[in-house]
Amino acid sequence: MKICLVISSASFQNMMFKPFRTWDGVKNGTLLNLAESIFDIFLTADKNLPCQQNLSDIQLGIVVFPSNKLSVVKSIEEQLRAEIKVLKVGDLVEL
């Protein structure tokens, strides 16, 4: 299972990982198309994504975080892990 984490906040600056790929400046529709060609799951804090994009044909499971603040993401880690285990292509989960 390959997971795409979309990070656009300085809150994540100090995390100890190397990005797999950088798509700076790529807009949501194009970003989703690029992501679905590589990943199975798309994680984002963009709460407007379901309203702004037609997700019916997207071949990804999508999880929308309640916030892009690292402390919030850490607080829902167990819930996120549980959702990822059962997430299927076409699923949209808003935490």
Helices and strands as residue ranges (DSSP letters): E 3-5, G 10-12, H 28-36, E 41-44, H 49-52, E 61-64, H 70-75, H 77-86, E 92-94
